[in-house]
């Protein structure tokens, strides 16, 4: 069996962002939901939980996503200006 290259963290972050954008306003996603989805897409051989956590950290640190607390900790896109 050949070693498959790990999915780059930035790629995971971009895919997570896309997933959050698709679900915005319809479904709230937790960090665990994002991690499970990325592993399901790429397989455990190329996508680890640690990589997913790093990707989430990038999204939060760069302000592309925010944590919100709605009876649990969810990751969402930040509100657009003027839509509060």
N, C-alpha and C positions, 0 to 999 in steps of 0.2 A: 504494500500500500504506500502510495506516495504522500508525503506531507503536503497538505494544502496550505497555501499562504493565509495568514490571518486577515480578516477583513479590517481595513484601516479604521482607526477610531473616528476620523473625520467622516468617513462614509457612513458609519453607524449613526453618528450624530445627525447627518443630513437625512438619513432614512427615518430616524425617530421624529425629526422635525416634520417631515412630510406626513407621517402617520398622525401626529398630533394635529396638523393642519386639517387633515381629512376628517378627523373626529371632533374638531372644535365645534362646540355648540350642540353636539349630538351625544357624545359619550366622554366621560372623564376617565383618563388613563392614569394608573399608578405606575411607579417606577418598575414594579414587578411585571406589569402588563407589557411594557416596552421591552424589557429584557427577554421575556418569553417569546414575543413576536420576532425579535431579531434572531434569536437562536433557532426559532422555527424556520425562518427564511434562509439562514446561512448554514445551519447545522452546528452542532457543538464543536466539531473539529476546527472550525474557522472563526467561531464567535463565542468568546467566554463571557461569563457574568462580569468579571472584572473589566473587560473591554467595554461592555455595555454601561457599567457604572461610570467609567471614565468618559464615555460619550455623553452621558446625562450631565456629568459635571461640566463638560465643555458648554453644553446648551444653557445651563444655569449661569455659569460664570460669565458667558458672553452676553447674557440678557436675551437670548433668543427664546428662552422658555423660563417660566417661573414655577415655583412650588405654590400650591394653594391648598388650603385646609378646609375641606367641606365634609366634616365627619370622618376624615381620613386625609392622608397626604397624597395629593394629585399633582401631576405635572401638566401645565397648560401653556398655551401661547400667551404672552403678555397682552393685556387689553389694548386695543388700538386707541389712539388719542381721541378723546371726545365720545367714547362709547361706554362710559361708566354708567 
